[in-house]
Amino acid sequence: MTSQRRRAPRRDALANHERILAAAEHMFDTEGIDASLHALAESLELGIGTLYRHFATRDELVRAVYDRHAQRMNAVFEHCATIEDGWEAMVTCIDRVVELLIAHPSMQQVAVHMARVDPDYGPVLDWHPIALAMLERAHAQGTVRPDVTAMDVAHLPSMLAPLGSLPQPAREMVIARMRGVLLDGLRPDGVPNAELPSVPLTPADLHALGQGREPTDVGSPRQGD
């Protein structure tokens, strides 16, 4: 009976820890990593003291959110490491990372913050050998131009992810087309360019987006654009 009484508070503490962490990740995604921790505690109906017992500083909380992001990235790289075809592995990695960045907009903010407060913390260097191995397989297969580096590939998701803020259906279409443009830029001479997916947006579409309206004719055949 005594041991059961001891375990119950521990389970409650772990549950609170995870609740705080999940809520913080969501708040960072929607409001940025400088969001009010008092507002975070209030949203969970917890006292601010309880929050600080779990995470003594904002940096500790950001680090814990960073670890959640890192676990997801680890899963992506571990999966891509099992794909034998170098080009397929590389493209899969790009696509999965773009999905993560769109789903969790705070990832880059959190990573920049951690690089500033604790440059030696994190698994980024652990991912680099996997990325190099994928690229080396693609180079050996002749599916990637020889001057492309792993860091070139690493920056591509950051170029596509901001397009996730566009409204649908424009978001999916623009990301697909820009993805096609960027991937073709990685190809060596002699590899034919792939046909760009979907149809381009028109100036009228862009004007509608600038006014916060969804384009009305996205997906319709275009002439004279």
Secondary structure, DSSP 8 states (H G I E B T S, - for coil): -HHHHHHHHHHHHHHHHHHHHHHHHHHHHHH-TT--HHHHHHHTT--HHHHHHH-SSHHHHHHHHHHHHHHHHHHHHHHHTT--SHHHHHHHHHHHHHHHHHH-TTHHHHHHHHHHH-TT-SSHHHHHHHHHHHHHHHHHHT-S-TT--HHHHHHHHHHHGGGGGS-TTHHHHHHHHHHHHHHHHH--TTS------S----HHHHHHHHTT---SSTTS-----
